[in-house]
C-alpha cells in the first residue's frame, strides 16, 4: 500500500477491527474565554484517556491485528507512548513483546511498559538509538517490527481518531494535532482530507515536519526540547510525508515554555493532566500562534497523559 492510499476506506475498516480493543475517548466542548481566548468553541479530544494513556493504542492494535505476527512476537522502538501501547496490545492479544526506549523516556512511561509485561530495553539517549537497536533485534530474532509512525497500519490506526472525532463533534473548522514522526497528523489528515483544515503543531526544538515541507522531502531535524520523549524523532516518516504535504494546511511551531503553559492551563481549567507532547496542540492556540476566528469550532487533540506530574500547581 502506498502512503497516498491510506485513506478513508482503509481507516473505516481498521476502526471496525480495533473497536473491541480501544476506548471511545470523550470530547469536551469548552468556551474560548475559559482559557483566556476569544469567543470560539474549543473541542478537546481527550485521547489521553485511551488505553495505555495515549492515541498510540490505535496504531498498536491495528498492527497486531492486521499483520501476521510470528512466534517470536513483536518488537518496537519508542520514546515511551508507542512502547506502552504495543506492550498493552501484546498483553491483550497474548503476544510476546520487546520494547526499546531511550534513556530520556519518563519514568511514568517506563513503568507503564513494565506493568504490561513486555521485555524492556533502555538504549541510548534518543529515539533514533532505540530504533536502531530494535531493528537489529528484529533482524536477528524474526520478531515483527511495529514502527511508531512510519507504517501503513500505524497511520490507519491513528486515522480512526479522526473518524471518531467527526462522529462526536460534527462539523469543525480546524483540527489541531501535535507532530513528532507524523503518525497522528498523517492519520487524521488521511481521514479528513480537504474537508477540514488540519493543522500540525510541533516544538521549535523538534521541527520535523516543518523542515520536511521546506525541503520537499523528509530530512533530519533537531530532536530536543520538553517533549523529546514523544515529539522528537530525527525526521518525519516517509509514508507520512506525502499525506501531510497534500492535506496538512499549516504547521505551527511552539516553544517549550508555551507547551508547559498549555499543560498548566489544562490542569488549572479542566483538571486534565497532559504530558508535554499531549498539550502541544493547545499551546498553538494559547500562544496565539494559531488564531481562531470568533464563532468558529476548533478541535484540539490532547494526545497523551503519561506523566507522573499530576499536580501542576
HELIX and SHEET records of a PDB file:
HELIX    1   1 UNK A    3  UNK A    5  5                                   3    
HELIX    2   2 UNK A    8  UNK A   18  1                                  11    
HELIX    3   3 UNK A   19  UNK A   21  5                                   3    
HELIX    4   4 UNK A   32  UNK A   35  5                                   4    
HELIX    5   5 UNK A   47  UNK A   49  5                                   3    
HELIX    6   6 UNK A   51  UNK A   53  5                                   3    
HELIX    7   7 UNK A   56  UNK A   66  1                                  11    
HELIX    8   8 UNK A   81  UNK A   93  1                                  13    
HELIX    9   9 UNK A  107  UNK A  115  1                                   9    
HELIX   10  10 UNK A  127  UNK A  141  1                                  15    
HELIX   11  11 UNK A  152  UNK A  169  1                                  18    
HELIX   12  12 UNK A  183  UNK A  192  1                                  10    
HELIX   13  13 UNK A  204  UNK A  206  5                                   3    
HELIX   14  14 UNK A  208  UNK A  215  1                                   8    
HELIX   15  15 UNK A  228  UNK A  231  1                                   4    
HELIX   16  16 UNK A  238  UNK A  247  1                                  10    
HELIX   17  17 UNK A  256  UNK A  270  1                                  15    
HELIX   18  18 UNK A  276  UNK A  286  1                                  11    
SHEET    1   A 6 UNK A  27  UNK A  31  0                                        
SHEET    2   A 6 UNK A  41  UNK A  46 -1                                        
SHEET    3   A 6 UNK A 297  UNK A 302  1                                        
SHEET    4   A 6 UNK A 174  UNK A 178  1                                        
SHEET    5   A 6 UNK A 197  UNK A 203  1                                        
SHEET    6   A 6 UNK A 248  UNK A 254  1                                        
SHEET    1   B 4 UNK A 119  UNK A 122  0                                        
SHEET    2   B 4 UNK A  97  UNK A 101  1                                        
SHEET    3   B 4 UNK A  74  UNK A  78  1                                        
SHEET    4   B 4 UNK A 144  UNK A 145  1                                        
END                                                                             
